[in-house]
Amino acid sequence: MSSTILGLAAASLSSLLIAVLCSGDPKRRRITGRNGGMAPRWRRLVASLATLPGLWCALQGDASAFLIWLGGAALAGWAAAASAGRVSRIDADRTS
């Protein structure tokens, strides 16, 4: 498998888990007036699972796939935080 495909697959898997992690964030849910969220144990588990694709790329010795994963995961985390913050503000404005 080529480094590009491996890195993109790993980044996609981590991005999905980061989105799950962001959607269950109790602080963001509290701001929008929704109860619940993920328990700390589940948040830690999902965060750990999100790092496994990068660890696998590193253990394979494929530096370019690891760097693609690292950049993709960082971008996904930034995008999830930015979009969730924007949605939270819009929801908070509607309830006020």
Residue pairs with C-beta under 8 A, 6 or more apart in sequence:
3 62
3 64
3 65
3 68
4 64
4 65
4 68
6 57
6 60
6 62
6 65
6 68
7 57
7 62
7 64
7 65
7 66
7 67
7 68
7 69
7 72
8 68
8 72
9 53
10 53
10 54
10 56
10 57
10 65
10 68
10 69
10 72
11 53
11 68
11 69
11 71
11 72
11 73
11 76
12 72
13 53
14 50
14 51
14 53
14 54
14 69
14 72
14 73
14 76
15 72
15 73
15 76
17 46
17 47
17 49
17 50
18 50
18 73
18 76
18 77
18 80
19 76
19 80
20 46
21 38
21 43
21 46
21 47
21 50
21 80
22 28
22 80
22 81
22 84
23 84
24 37
24 38
24 42
24 43
24 46
25 37
25 38
25 43
25 84
26 36
26 37
26 38
27 37
28 84
28 85
28 88
29 35
29 36
29 37
30 37
31 88
31 91
31 92
32 87
32 88
32 91
32 92
32 95
33 91
33 92
33 95
38 46
50 73
53 69
54 66
54 69
54 70
54 73
57 65
57 66
57 69
58 66
